[in-house]
Amino acid sequence: MKTYGLALLAVLLVMCCASPVLAQATANSTSVLYGSPIGAGLVILGAGFGFGKIGASALESMARQPEVANKIQPAMIIIAALLEGATFFALLICLIKTT
């Protein structure tokens, strides 16, 4: 039941954020906002959740098996760097304006 609620919330958030993306320019306007501040906020929330999940999982696995901590830490840093790059890209897409 919890999964269905989260899926419904995700669909509603996407529907709320899609309206500025699908907006058409009028004759008076010079630019259309392709993304939205709501979309940028969702990107930040998703990135925060991802970083928290990476850190929690890595620390838990290092606590359970301390001998493999040297292998887990570099993998954690690589995954966090990839997540950060994707977050910056998504923020740029959300905040771009056309001229």
DSSP file (Angstrom, degrees, kcal/mol; ACC not computed):
  #  RESIDUE AA STRUCTURE BP1 BP2  ACC     N-H-->O    O-->H-N    N-H-->O    O-->H-N    TCO  KAPPA ALPHA  PHI   PSI    X-CA   Y-CA   Z-CA
    1    1 A M     >        0   0    0      0, 0.0     4,-1.9     0, 0.0     5,-0.1   0.000 360.0 360.0 360.0 -38.6    0.0    0.0    0.0
    2    2 A K  H  >  +     0   0    0      1,-0.2     4,-2.1     2,-0.2     5,-0.2   0.875 360.0  53.9 -64.4 -36.8    2.9    2.4    0.8
    3    3 A T  H  > S+     0   0    0      1,-0.2     4,-2.3     2,-0.2    -1,-0.2   0.898 107.4  50.2 -64.2 -41.2    4.4    1.7   -2.6
    4    4 A Y  H  > S+     0   0    0      1,-0.2     4,-2.4     2,-0.2    -1,-0.2   0.885 109.6  51.4 -65.9 -37.8    1.1    2.7   -4.4
    5    5 A G  H  X S+     0   0    0     -4,-1.9     4,-2.2     2,-0.2    -2,-0.2   0.907 111.0  47.3 -64.3 -41.9    0.9    5.9   -2.3
    6    6 A L  H  X S+     0   0    0     -4,-2.1     4,-2.3     2,-0.2    -2,-0.2   0.882 111.7  50.9 -67.2 -37.7    4.5    6.9   -3.3
    7    7 A A  H  X S+     0   0    0     -4,-2.3     4,-2.2     2,-0.2    -2,-0.2   0.909 110.6  48.8 -65.8 -41.2    3.8    6.1   -6.9
    8    8 A L  H  X S+     0   0    0     -4,-2.4     4,-2.4     2,-0.2    -2,-0.2   0.906 110.9  50.5 -64.1 -41.7    0.6    8.2   -6.9
    9    9 A L  H  X S+     0   0    0     -4,-2.2     4,-2.3     1,-0.2    -2,-0.2   0.903 109.8  50.6 -62.5 -41.3    2.6   11.1   -5.3
   10   10 A A  H  X S+     0   0    0     -4,-2.3     4,-2.2     2,-0.2    -2,-0.2   0.908 110.4  49.2 -63.7 -41.6    5.3   10.8   -7.9
   11   11 A V  H  X S+     0   0    0     -4,-2.2     4,-2.3     1,-0.2    -2,-0.2   0.911 111.6  49.3 -64.6 -41.9    2.7   10.9  -10.7
   12   12 A L  H  X S+     0   0    0     -4,-2.4     4,-2.0     1,-0.2    -2,-0.2   0.899 110.9  49.5 -64.8 -39.9    1.0   14.0   -9.2
   13   13 A L  H  X S+     0   0    0     -4,-2.3     4,-2.0     2,-0.2    -1,-0.2   0.897 110.6  49.9 -66.4 -39.3    4.3   15.8   -8.8
   14   14 A V  H  X S+     0   0    0     -4,-2.2     4,-1.4     1,-0.2    -1,-0.2   0.906 110.4  50.7 -64.4 -40.4    5.3   15.1  -12.4
   15   15 A M  H  X S+     0   0    0     -4,-2.3     4,-0.7     1,-0.2    -2,-0.2   0.877 110.7  48.9 -65.5 -36.8    1.9   16.4  -13.5
   16   16 A C  H  < S+     0   0    0     -4,-2.0     3,-0.3     1,-0.2    -1,-0.2   0.862 114.8  44.5 -69.6 -35.2    2.3   19.6  -11.5
   17   17 A C  H  X S+     0   0    0     -4,-2.0     4,-0.6     1,-0.2    -1,-0.2   0.659 102.7  67.0 -83.6 -16.1    5.8   20.2  -12.9
   18   18 A A  H  X S+     0   0    0     -4,-1.4     4,-2.1     1,-0.2    -1,-0.2   0.741  81.7  75.8 -78.7 -22.2    4.9   19.4  -16.5
   19   19 A S  H  < S+     0   0    0     -4,-0.7     4,-0.5    -3,-0.3    -1,-0.2   0.902  96.7  44.6 -62.6 -43.1    2.6   22.4  -17.0
   20   20 A P  H  4 S+     0   0    0      0, 0.0     3,-0.5     0, 0.0    -1,-0.2   0.841 112.3  54.6 -67.4 -28.7    5.4   25.0  -17.4
   21   21 A V  H  < S+     0   0    0     -4,-0.6    -2,-0.2     1,-0.2    -3,-0.1   0.887 111.6  42.8 -69.5 -38.2    7.3   22.6  -19.7
   22   22 A L  S  < S+     0   0    0     -4,-2.1    -1,-0.2     2,-0.1    -3,-0.1   0.421  87.4 120.3 -89.5   1.0    4.4   22.2  -22.0
   23   23 A A        -     0   0    0     -3,-0.5     2,-0.3    -4,-0.5     9,-0.0  -0.391  56.5-137.7 -68.5 142.9    3.5   25.9  -22.1
   24   24 A Q        -     0   0    0     -2,-0.1     2,-0.2     1,-0.0    -1,-0.1  -0.766  19.5-109.3-102.3 148.3    3.5   27.6  -25.4
   25   25 A A        -     0   0    0     -2,-0.3     2,-0.1     7,-0.1     7,-0.1  -0.494  30.0-142.6 -74.3 141.5    4.9   31.1  -26.0
   26   26 A T        -     0   0    0     -2,-0.2     3,-0.2     1,-0.1    -1,-0.1  -0.439  30.4 -99.3 -93.6 176.0    2.5   33.8  -26.8
   27   27 A A  S    S+     0   0    0      1,-0.2    -1,-0.1    -2,-0.1    -2,-0.0   0.800 122.1  48.2 -66.7 -28.1    3.1   36.7  -29.2
   28   28 A N  S    S+     0   0    0      2,-0.0    -1,-0.2     0, 0.0     2,-0.2   0.761  95.6  84.5 -84.7 -25.8    4.0   39.0  -26.4
   29   29 A S        -     0   0    0     -3,-0.2     3,-0.1     1,-0.1    -4,-0.0  -0.493  54.1-165.1 -84.4 148.5    6.4   36.8  -24.6
   30   30 A T  S    S+     0   0    0      1,-0.2     2,-0.3    -2,-0.2    -1,-0.1   0.591  72.8  25.4-102.7 -16.1   10.1   36.5  -25.5
   31   31 A S        -     0   0    0     68,-0.1     2,-0.4    66,-0.0    -1,-0.2  -0.985  60.0-146.0-148.2 157.2   10.9   33.4  -23.5
   32   32 A V        -     0   0    0     -2,-0.3    66,-1.0    -3,-0.1     2,-0.8  -0.988  26.2-124.5-123.2 132.9    9.3   30.3  -22.1
   33   33 A L  B     -A   97   0A   0     -2,-0.4   -10,-0.2     1,-0.2    64,-0.2  -0.680  23.1-168.7 -77.0 112.7   10.5   28.8  -18.9
   34   34 A Y  S    S+     0   0    0     62,-1.3    -1,-0.2    -2,-0.8     2,-0.1   0.811  70.6  25.6 -76.3 -29.8   11.3   25.2  -19.8
   35   35 A G  S    S-     0   0    0     61,-0.6    60,-0.1    59,-0.4    59,-0.1  -0.350  78.5-133.2-113.5-161.6   11.7   24.0  -16.3
   36   36 A S     >  -     0   0    0     -2,-0.1     4,-2.2     1,-0.1     5,-0.2  -0.989  24.6-114.1-152.5 158.4   10.3   25.1  -13.1
   37   37 A P  H  > S+     0   0    0      0, 0.0     4,-2.3     0, 0.0     5,-0.1   0.824 118.5  57.7 -62.6 -29.1   11.4   25.9   -9.5
   38   38 A I  H  > S+     0   0    0      2,-0.2     4,-2.2     1,-0.2     5,-0.2   0.927 106.1  48.4 -65.7 -43.0    9.3   23.0   -8.4
   39   39 A G  H  > S+     0   0    0      1,-0.2     4,-2.1     2,-0.2    -1,-0.2   0.899 110.7  50.8 -62.6 -40.7   11.2   20.7  -10.7
   40   40 A A  H  X S+     0   0    0     -4,-2.2     4,-2.1     1,-0.2    -1,-0.2   0.898 109.6  51.0 -64.1 -39.4   14.5   22.0   -9.4
   41   41 A G  H  X S+     0   0    0     -4,-2.3     4,-2.4     1,-0.2    -2,-0.2   0.891 108.8  51.0 -63.8 -39.0   13.3   21.4   -5.8
   42   42 A L  H  X S+     0   0    0     -4,-2.2     4,-2.6     2,-0.2    -1,-0.2   0.875 107.9  53.0 -65.9 -36.6   12.4   17.9   -6.7
   43   43 A V  H  X S+     0   0    0     -4,-2.1     4,-2.5     2,-0.2    -2,-0.2   0.925 110.2  47.4 -62.9 -43.8   15.8   17.3   -8.2
   44   44 A I  H  X S+     0   0    0     -4,-2.1     4,-2.5     2,-0.2    -2,-0.2   0.907 112.3  49.3 -65.0 -41.8   17.5   18.5   -5.0
   45   45 A L  H  X S+     0   0    0     -4,-2.4     4,-2.3     2,-0.2    -2,-0.2   0.918 112.1  48.6 -63.4 -42.3   15.2   16.3   -2.8
   46   46 A G  H  X S+     0   0    0     -4,-2.6     4,-2.4     2,-0.2    -2,-0.2   0.897 111.6  49.2 -64.2 -40.1   16.0   13.3   -5.0
   47   47 A A  H  X S+     0   0    0     -4,-2.5     4,-2.8     2,-0.2     5,-0.2   0.909 110.3  50.9 -65.9 -41.4   19.7   14.0   -4.8
   48   48 A G  H  X S+     0   0    0     -4,-2.5     4,-2.2     1,-0.2    -2,-0.2   0.905 111.2  48.2 -61.8 -41.3   19.6   14.4   -1.0
   49   49 A F  H  X S+     0   0    0     -4,-2.3     4,-2.3     2,-0.2    -1,-0.2   0.908 112.4  49.7 -63.7 -41.6   17.7   11.1   -0.8
   50   50 A G  H  X S+     0   0    0     -4,-2.4     4,-2.5     2,-0.2    -2,-0.2   0.919 111.2  47.4 -64.7 -44.4   20.3    9.4   -3.1
   51   51 A F  H  X S+     0   0    0     -4,-2.8     4,-2.6     1,-0.2     5,-0.2   0.904 112.9  49.9 -64.0 -40.7   23.3   10.7   -1.1
   52   52 A G  H  X S+     0   0    0     -4,-2.2     4,-2.6    -5,-0.2     5,-0.2   0.904 111.5  48.2 -63.2 -41.0   21.7    9.6    2.1
   53   53 A K  H  X S+     0   0    0     -4,-2.3     4,-2.4     2,-0.2     5,-0.2   0.906 112.4  48.8 -66.9 -41.8   21.0    6.2    0.8
   54   54 A I  H  X S+     0   0    0     -4,-2.5     4,-2.5     2,-0.2     5,-0.2   0.948 114.6  44.8 -62.0 -48.6   24.6    5.8   -0.6
   55   55 A G  H  X S+     0   0    0     -4,-2.6     4,-2.5     1,-0.2     5,-0.2   0.909 114.4  47.8 -63.8 -43.3   26.1    6.9    2.7
   56   56 A A  H  X S+     0   0    0     -4,-2.6     4,-2.3    -5,-0.2    -1,-0.2   0.921 114.3  46.0 -65.6 -43.2   23.9    4.8    4.9
   57   57 A S  H  X S+     0   0    0     -4,-2.4     4,-2.4    -5,-0.2    -2,-0.2   0.911 113.9  48.4 -66.7 -41.1   24.4    1.7    2.8
   58   58 A A  H  X S+     0   0    0     -4,-2.5     4,-2.4    -5,-0.2    -2,-0.2   0.929 113.2  46.9 -65.8 -44.0   28.2    2.2    2.6
   59   59 A L  H  X S+     0   0    0     -4,-2.5     4,-2.0    -5,-0.2    -1,-0.2   0.897 112.6  50.1 -65.8 -38.2   28.5    2.7    6.4
   60   60 A E  H  X S+     0   0    0     -4,-2.3     4,-1.9    -5,-0.2    -1,-0.2   0.917 112.2  46.6 -65.6 -42.0   26.3   -0.3    7.2
   61   61 A S  H  X S+     0   0    0     -4,-2.4     4,-2.2     1,-0.2    -2,-0.2   0.872 112.4  50.3 -69.6 -34.6   28.3   -2.5    4.9
   62   62 A M  H  < S+     0   0    0     -4,-2.4    -1,-0.2     1,-0.2    -2,-0.2   0.848 110.2  51.0 -69.5 -32.3   31.6   -1.2    6.3
   63   63 A A  H  < S+     0   0    0     -4,-2.0    -2,-0.2    -5,-0.2    -1,-0.2   0.859 113.3  44.8 -71.6 -34.3   30.4   -1.9    9.8
   64   64 A R  H  < S+     0   0    0     -4,-1.9    -2,-0.2     1,-0.3    -1,-0.2   0.876 130.6  21.2 -76.4 -37.3   29.3   -5.4    9.0
   65   65 A Q    ><  +     0   0    0     -4,-2.2     3,-1.5    -5,-0.2    -1,-0.3  -0.729  64.7 175.3-133.0  84.0   32.6   -6.3    7.1
   66   66 A P  G >  S+     0   0    0      0, 0.0     3,-1.3     0, 0.0     4,-0.3   0.748  75.4  69.0 -62.0 -23.3   35.4   -3.9    8.1
   67   67 A E  G 3  S+     0   0    0      1,-0.3     3,-0.3     2,-0.1    -5,-0.1   0.721 100.2  47.0 -71.7 -18.7   37.9   -5.9    6.0
   68   68 A V  G X> S+     0   0    0     -3,-1.5     4,-1.8    -7,-0.2     3,-1.1   0.244  78.1 105.3-104.1  13.2   36.3   -4.7    2.7
   69   69 A A  H <> S+     0   0    0     -3,-1.3     4,-2.2     1,-0.3    -1,-0.2   0.833  74.4  60.4 -61.9 -32.1   36.0   -1.0    3.7
   70   70 A N  H 34 S+     0   0    0     -3,-0.3    -1,-0.3    -4,-0.3    -2,-0.1   0.747 109.9  42.1 -68.4 -22.4   38.9   -0.2    1.3
   71   71 A K  H <> S+     0   0    0     -3,-1.1     4,-1.0     2,-0.1    -2,-0.2   0.767 114.2  50.4 -90.4 -30.2   36.9   -1.5   -1.6
   72   72 A I  H  X S+     0   0    0     -4,-1.8     4,-2.5     2,-0.2     5,-0.2   0.895 101.9  59.5 -76.4 -40.8   33.6    0.1   -0.6
   73   73 A Q  H  X S+     0   0    0     -4,-2.2     4,-2.2     1,-0.2     5,-0.2   0.913 105.8  45.4 -61.6 -47.4   34.8    3.6    0.0
   74   74 A P  H  > S+     0   0    0      0, 0.0     4,-2.3     0, 0.0    -1,-0.2   0.900 113.8  50.8 -63.5 -37.1   36.1    4.3   -3.5
   75   75 A A  H  X S+     0   0    0     -4,-1.0     4,-2.3     1,-0.2    -2,-0.2   0.898 109.7  51.0 -64.4 -39.2   33.0    2.8   -5.0
   76   76 A M  H  X S+     0   0    0     -4,-2.5     4,-2.3     1,-0.2    -1,-0.2   0.907 110.3  48.6 -63.4 -42.4   30.9    5.1   -2.8
   77   77 A I  H  X S+     0   0    0     -4,-2.2     4,-2.1     2,-0.2    -2,-0.2   0.894 111.2  50.1 -66.9 -39.6   32.8    8.2   -3.8
   78   78 A I  H  X S+     0   0    0     -4,-2.3     4,-2.2     2,-0.2    -2,-0.2   0.928 112.0  47.2 -64.2 -45.0   32.5    7.3   -7.6
   79   79 A I  H  X S+     0   0    0     -4,-2.3     4,-2.3     1,-0.2    -2,-0.2   0.901 111.7  50.9 -64.2 -40.6   28.7    6.8   -7.2
   80   80 A A  H  X S+     0   0    0     -4,-2.3     4,-2.3     2,-0.2    -1,-0.2   0.882 109.3  51.1 -64.8 -37.7   28.3   10.0   -5.3
   81   81 A A  H  X S+     0   0    0     -4,-2.1     4,-2.2     2,-0.2    -2,-0.2   0.901 110.5  48.6 -66.8 -40.1   30.3   11.9   -8.0
   82   82 A L  H  X S+     0   0    0     -4,-2.2     4,-2.2     2,-0.2    -2,-0.2   0.899 111.7  49.8 -65.0 -40.1   28.0   10.5  -10.7
   83   83 A L  H  X S+     0   0    0     -4,-2.3     4,-2.0     2,-0.2    -2,-0.2   0.891 110.1  50.7 -65.0 -39.6   24.9   11.4   -8.7
   84   84 A E  H  X S+     0   0    0     -4,-2.3     4,-2.4     2,-0.2    -2,-0.2   0.903 109.8  50.1 -66.2 -40.8   26.2   14.9   -8.3
   85   85 A G  H  X S+     0   0    0     -4,-2.2     4,-2.1     1,-0.2    -2,-0.2   0.913 111.2  48.3 -63.0 -42.9   26.9   15.3  -12.0
   86   86 A A  H  X S+     0   0    0     -4,-2.2     4,-2.4     1,-0.2    -1,-0.2   0.860 110.3  53.2 -65.5 -34.7   23.4   14.1  -12.9
   87   87 A T  H  X S+     0   0    0     -4,-2.0     4,-2.4     2,-0.2    -2,-0.2   0.926 108.9  47.8 -66.0 -45.0   22.0   16.5  -10.3
   88   88 A F  H  X S+     0   0    0     -4,-2.4     4,-2.1     2,-0.2    -2,-0.2   0.903 112.5  49.7 -62.7 -40.5   23.8   19.5  -11.8
   89   89 A F  H  X S+     0   0    0     -4,-2.1     4,-2.2     1,-0.2    -2,-0.2   0.925 111.3  48.4 -63.6 -44.6   22.7   18.5  -15.3
   90   90 A A  H  X S+     0   0    0     -4,-2.4     4,-2.3     1,-0.2    -2,-0.2   0.879 110.1  52.2 -64.8 -37.8   19.0   18.2  -14.1
   91   91 A L  H  X S+     0   0    0     -4,-2.4     4,-1.7     2,-0.2    -1,-0.2   0.903 108.8  50.3 -65.0 -39.9   19.2   21.5  -12.4
   92   92 A L  H  X S+     0   0    0     -4,-2.1     4,-0.8     1,-0.2    -2,-0.2   0.916 110.8  49.0 -63.4 -41.8   20.5   23.2  -15.5
   93   93 A I  H >< S+     0   0    0     -4,-2.2     3,-0.5     1,-0.2    -2,-0.2   0.898 111.5  50.4 -63.4 -40.1   17.7   21.6  -17.6
   94   94 A C  H 3< S+     0   0    0     -4,-2.3   -59,-0.4     1,-0.2    -1,-0.2   0.825 117.1  39.0 -67.2 -31.1   15.1   22.8  -15.0
   95   95 A L  H 3< S+     0   0    0     -4,-1.7    -1,-0.2    -5,-0.1    -2,-0.2   0.395  84.3 119.6-105.9   3.7   16.3   26.4  -15.0
   96   96 A I    <<  -     0   0    0     -4,-0.8   -62,-1.3    -3,-0.5   -61,-0.6  -0.454  41.9-164.3 -72.6 139.6   17.1   27.1  -18.6
   97   97 A K  B     -A   33   0A   0    -64,-0.2     2,-0.2    -2,-0.2   -64,-0.2  -0.934  14.9-130.1-117.7 147.1   15.3   29.8  -20.4
   98   98 A T              0   0    0    -66,-1.0   -66,-0.0    -2,-0.4   -68,-0.0  -0.614 360.0 360.0 -90.4 157.5   15.2   30.3  -24.1
   99   99 A T              0   0    0     -2,-0.2    -1,-0.1   -68,-0.1   -68,-0.1   0.416 360.0 360.0-109.3 360.0   15.9   33.6  -25.7
